[in-house]
Each structure stands twice: as structure tokens, then as C-alpha cells.
Amino acid sequence: MSRRPNILLIMSDQHNPHIMGYAGNQWVDTPTFDQLAQSGKAFTSAYCNSPLCVPSRMSFLTGRYPHHCSAWDNQSMIDPSYPTIPSWLGEHGYTTASVGKMHFRGKDQHHGFQARPYGDLVDTPILIHQPDPPDTADGRAQSHAVGRFPFAGVSQIPESMQQDRVVTQESLAWLLDYASQNNDQPWFFTASYYRPHFPLTAPRRYIQKYQSRDIAYPPLPDNYPDQLHPHDKFIVDDFNLTQFGTVQLQQALNAYYACVDYVDDLIGELLSKLKSAGCLDNTYVIYTSDHGDMAGEHGLWWKRTYYDASASVPLIVTGPDITDHSADNTPVELVDLFPTICDWAGIEHPQGLDGESLVPLLNGKPENRQKKQVLVELLGGARQSQFRMIRENKWKYVTFPDATARLFDLETDPEETHDHIATVSVESIVTAMNADLQQFGSWEQLAQQQASDKSRWGKFELIGKSAAQYHLADGRIIDGDDHLYDGSSLEHTK
């Protein structure tokens, strides 16, 4: 390549990797993702490093495991001493920009992005996602006691005002404008979408499409929910999942599919227009999500758990010199993106990264890659929901602070229905994997570290109310949602 490549990172939020056409799902329409997988490389065993929004984003942006970057929960904040992907690239000659959700906590809403023309630009006391219907800005849509299922269906927000539509529009505006300047400086750009994270709403045409399809709801485990593992039972109880009937759950699943389809179309529009303008020449494109969604699997919904529907993510990479286009089942993780991007940019890796470059796998030389395991952690919030998981080859081993460990053979049991932890013949595997996990610290050490970090952070200063803003050229930040939500609807957050 005659000049350093551009890098386009496209993210969604809470995308179950099983709900993709190229993954074999027979009900969902994802032509954009399918085409990316065909023209690039899809990693079918890719994992986030924490199945919760803020810890996951902190981890992959810094290239460090959650315990290594103090990514405990959704109130955690990136330590400014850690380089991030955009800050490191910016130091090495790249222009960096982002549009959409980043979920940064605290006053620094850039963390290395030189431009953020649209997104969650202030630390907010309400959820970043647009409440839909608008009258659920009173907090009902986020309440575990009320649940999220009753609001699934046709969006009541005009499509031109929906955050995901604006992400496509503003991403195109920035990239096309940058290209018009004939600037030879390479760019790193992140387009970060809000769906298929709840609220499970989409334009009418998408909802109607999936209402008419006979989507099979995942089967419930035997003796559900009383005989579930304690971690799983806590998730059921915490989200009040048994309070909703089969009709509501099916409607929610249909709406989740509609949200995936809607995001696929928006990303297809983004890529098509960028390609027509020549902006994707000499450009690597990454599609991934911050974590998955159980979407009914194992009788569970949302995130915060170790099953692949929650802990694994879609990961597709295309680029100018990727020679191997076959699907790859090698266990990889989002912290691998930082060193991969450094290799593409031709720059050194910063010290302290926990990931390993994907370039050998992208170029059909897996023998040049050393790492054999991935790590997934949920270390904050309720103790009953916390877990640590490692995946090594076909085995997934999970530990909990106060519950029995679990072991799954994903080669023979990809549905994760049979726990091998009590099987005598795998005692040596459990011992070895537990030793590998303990190298990252004990539960007691992690609790001490978390307490120390939180006492050091203190209370974050909230500097705004709304969740969608435009950053104007003169430095002003203006509210993008004032016309949807008045101040009185947010008083419950104080």
C-alpha cells in the first residue's frame, strides 16, 4: 500500500451473534453483514471481555482486560493515563473521529477522538438510549421491576429523529467532508449504533416483517427457573423474567430481530455511499458489538452472563490485503483489536496491551499467533451476577464468587446445555483452567482492587441531562432530544 490505510470501526450495541444470516439464522435478513462476511473474514468465536456496556468499551478501547483497566461496572471511567485506540493513532499521525454512542463516564467525552460531531457527549443521569415511546423517559423502560418487554414494537419516534438514523447521516457527513478536503492524512473513524439494545423498537415496516415470520422462541431449560444455576436464577429474578407471558416474550424476540435488520440496512447505506465516493479505498472495515443479548436463550434476556449469546459478539473484518476469507472459529476477543489496528497502521504497540494481533489469522497464517485463551469478566454490580470465564480451544470454564464453577464443551455442545464440572474424566482440565484463571487474581484481590479504585474516583459530576447532542464547529454542544423530552420527565433521575 502506498499510504497508511484508513480504518472504519462500526459498532452496534447488544447484538447476539447467532442472529445473523451468515451464522445460519434462517429468520433474520442481514444482507450487509452477510456480504461483509463473504468479502472479508468472520470470526465465529469472538468474545467481548465484559458483557456490560461501559466495561466492554473501556476494555477494547484500552486493549486491556477489565480488571487491568478498572472496568468494574457502568459507572467506571477510563484512566487518562492509559492510551486508547484513538489517542494512540492520533499520536501517530491519524485523524480520529467518532459518531454515536461511546458511553464514556465523567468529564472527558473524547478519550482521544479529535472530533465527535454527534453522540452521547455529556455524562448523563439517564440511559444513553432514546426512551421510546417518548413518555417512558420517566424511567419505566429501564426499570427492572416494570421490565422492557411491554414497550417492544413499532417506534413512536419519527425515523429522521432516531439516533441510529442520525448516526448514519452524521457519519457520512463527516467522512465525505473529510474526503472533499483531499487530505492525505489517514483516518480512524468509529460509527457506533444504539440498536439492537433495548428499547426494542423499530420502524413499522421492520416490526411487521418479523411479526409475520414464524420465529421459534428458544426452548426453556428443564424445571425452569427453580433448578437453574444460582447465577442464572439471579438473572431471571433480577429482570423479573417470569412475570411476562409467552405472547410478550415472542413479540420482544420479533422486535429484536427487527432491530438487527434495521441496523443492517443503515450500515448498508453507510457503506454503499462511502464506497461510491471512494472513501473505502485502502480502508479496513471492522464490524462488531460491545456484547450480545440472550434473546430468550436458556430462558434469559439481556446481558451480564457467560453464555455465548451474551459473552460472544459478531466480528467481521474486511480490508485491502486480507487473503483468507474463510470463517474462522479460533477463539478471539475484542482486546485483540488494538494490536491489530496498530499493525495495520504500521506503528508500535503501546505497553500493557492484553490482546494479540489478528493479522496472522486474517492472512491465513494461524501458526504465527501465540494466544490460546480468551478472558471474559463481569466484576461489578450484584455479587450474584459476577463471574469470570476463560475459553481455551473447545472448553469454556466459568467461576463465580459464591457458586459452583461450570464447564462446557462447545465442540460437542454448542448450545451449552450440559455442564461437565462434576465429570471425573475432566478433573485435570478443570484444574489446569482454574490455574490459568487464577493468574489474573483471586476474587478477594479483585474486590480489594475495586474498592480502592472506587474510593479514588469519588463521585462523577453529571454535567447534563439529555442523551443525544450535536457538537458544533464553534464548540457549543446542543441538545438533540429537547423536542422529544421535556425536563420534567427526567426529574426521577435526581
Secondary structure, 3 states (H helix, E strand, C coil): CCCCCEEEEEEEECCCCCCCCCCCCCCCCCHHHHHHHHHCEEECCEECCCCCHHHHHHHHHHCCCHHHCCCCCCCCCCCCCCCCHHHHHHHCCCEEEEEECCCCCCCCCCCCCCEEEEECCCCCCCCCCCCCCHHHHHCHHHCCCCCCHHHCEECCCCHHHCHHHHHHHHHHHHHHHHHHCCCCCCEEEEEEEEEECCCCEECHHHHHHHHCCCCCCCCCCCCCCCCCCHHHHHHHHHCCHHHCCHHHHHHHHHHHHHHHHHHHHHHHHHHHHHHHCCCCCCEEEEEEECCCCCCCHHHCCCCCCCCHHHHECCEEEECCCCCCCCCECCCEEHHHHHHHHHHHHCCCCCCCCCCCCCHHHHCCCHHHCCCCEEEEEECCCCHHHCEEEEEECCEEEEECCCCCCEEEECCCCCCCCCCCCCCHHHHHHHHHHHHHHHCCCCHHHHHHHHHHHHHHHCCCCCCCCCCCEEECCCCCEEECCCCCCCHHHHHHHC
